[in-house]
Amino acid sequence: MSFICYNYNFLVFAILISNLVVLSALNPIHRMVWLIIVFVLGSFIFLLLDFLFIGLTYIIVYVGAIAILFLFVIMMVQIQNVAETNIQLPLDKNNLMNSSTTIFETNVNKINVFKENLSLFNFSNLWFPLLLILLISSLFFINTSNSFAIYYYSSWFELYKNFTDIETLANMIYLAYPTALVFLAILLWSVLIGVIKITMANTLENY
């Protein structure tokens, strides 16, 4: 048995064991740790088979997403407030009226925040959509060093047959489709501006 086959069988066996541990573990933290181990071992299999991009994507996307989601969950858990809510209060009409009033006021505040967020699309704030449209339209007039035929090349394998998959993807993104790359960057930038706008509105509403 060759070295690659031995490592492949070892990684597959380790992934099966890790999956069984994920299914049988009762602690959610232990499940998360073993799930990360499953994705890391899966990425090692792709790296062993010379699929470098897919292997690195498993580590960056899946492992990073699990870690970030876990951190967000920990940050959003309010332990002090949860402990305070465990105190049993006497159930009477005043408590019911106060709770219903609080829920109504919360819904009204959410509606007001939603209306403030919709003010981004009013005629007084048309400068941002117009700027975005101008930037997008200007992309079609960018002169690149590549010819027009490279955008619709028939066989990428023949063009980059001596490169790895990461080098091929990099050449396709940064050399063949620079306009699409800039377009995606502008879309991500607009999403970031929208998130900042919504966050600022919620912060002002709380204070």
Beta strands, then each sheet from edge to edge (+ up, - down):
end
